Amino acid sequence: MNGKNLAKGPDLEKYINDQNRKRFIQYSEGARLFGMRYWSFVRFCKRAGAVITLRKTAIVDLDVLEDYIEQFNEYREDTEMEDAMPRKKEKAPIDERMINGKKWVRLDEAAELYSVSTKTIEKWAEQSKAKYKIDGVVLFSTTKLDMFIENMGQEDL
């Protein structure tokens, strides 16, 4: 047998497309990504059930974590909560910000990201229902804010 083929291994990338790819991060990277302290992020991930332990290494499944965060939308109506039946969730396309790592930001980060004041971000978040409060941590969904900003002038047409 040829030693070069064994060292390289099979090319499995062709079997994985971007829509089915799982996203995993370490605690330290996730704490930076979500703007949280390290141990707060660790407890948050454990509560969400997003931690996968591989030998002595723990990784966080971002898909599970984001599903957990979605449950805490401040603007979710009671009727939505009653109608929330387990359904097969379609995967959203991965946008530029998710690749760069910021789908959820804090208030100051959101104000800096969109170059507006914190009051404006709070107003937009209320209108777009992009504000999530989890155990005292307030996160803003950049996906919802982006859609809101893109559609801001559309109702006038």
N, C-alpha and C positions, 0 to 999 in steps of 0.2 A: 504494500500500500504506500501511497505517496504521503510523506510526512507533512508537506505544505498544506494539503487539504485538511488534515486533522487539526493543525494548529489554528487555522483560520476559522473553521467551523462553517456550518451552513448559513446562507444569507437569509435571515428570517424577516428582514425589513420589508420584503415584498409582500409578506402575508399580513402586514399591519398597515391599515390606512389611518389617516389622521382622525377620522370620526370615531374609530374604535380604540384609539390609543388611550391608555390610562395615564393619568398624570400623578406622579408621586414626588414628594419633597421630604427633606429632613426637617426636624424641629427648628433648627437655627434659621434655615432659609424661610420657613413658613412664618416664624416670628417677625422677621424683617418684612416679608411680603404683606402681612396683615397689620403691621405696625403695632405689635403687641409685645409684652415682655415674654421672655423665654418660657418660664414656668406657667404663666397664664395661658400661653398658647398650648403647652403640653396638656394641661387640664382640660382646655377647650376641645382639643382633638380627641381626648379619651372619652369625654362626655358625648361627643358626636359619634363615637364608634368608628373613627376614621384611621385608627392606628393599626399598622401591620407590623408585627415583630418578626424579623428574620435573624435568627441566631441572636446576636447581641446588639443588633441594629434595629431601630424603630423608624419606619417611614410613614408618611401621612398620605392617604388617598384623597386628592383634592376633589374628586367627583363626589365622594361621600360627604366631605366637609361642606361643599357648596349646597348639597341637598339639605343638610342640616341647617345651614344659615337661612335658606329660603323659608323655613318654618317660622322664622322670627320677624317677618316683615311687619313693621308697625302699622301699615295701612291695609292689612289683610282684613277683609270683612268677615263677620261671623257666618254669613251664608256661604262664603267661600270655604270656610273651615269645615262646615257640615258637608258640603259637596265634595270635599277633597277625598276622593276614593283613590286607592292605589292604581295608578295607570302606568303604562309603559311610557317613559319619558323620552322624547326625541332629543338627540344630541344637537345642541346649538353649534353652529360653525365656530371654529376657534378664530377669534378676532386678534388684531395686532396687539392690543393691550394684554390679553391673556397670555400670549406668547412671551411678552416682556414681563409678565408676572403680576400685573395689577388689575384684577377684576374687582377687588374690594379695597376701598381706601377709607381713611379717617377724614374728618372734617377739614383739617388744615391741608392735608394732601389733596383733597378734592378741590379746595379753593385755589391751590397753587396749580394743579393740573389744568383747570379750566380758566385760570386767570381772572377770577371773580372773587368777590368778598364771601366770607363765611355765611353771612345772612342770605346772600343770593343762592348759595348752594343749598341751604336749608329750605328756602322757598321752592327751588326746583325739585328737591328731593320729595317735598310734600306733594307737589303736583304730579310727579312721575312715579310716586310710591317706591322710591329707591332707597329708603332709609330702613336699616335693620338694627335692632337693639338686642344684644345678647349678653346677659349677665353684666350689665353696666358698660359694655363696649358698644359703641355706635359705629356701624360700618355703612358705607354708601356704595351701591352697585354702579360701577362705571358703565356697564352695559345699558342699564335703564336710563342713566343720565345722558349717555350718548344718543340713544334713540329719541329722548325727549328734546334734546338740543337740535337734532336733525329735523324733527317735525315741528319745531317751534313756529315757523312762518307758514306752514302748509295749510292751516285752517283758514287763513286769510284769502287763499286763492280760490 
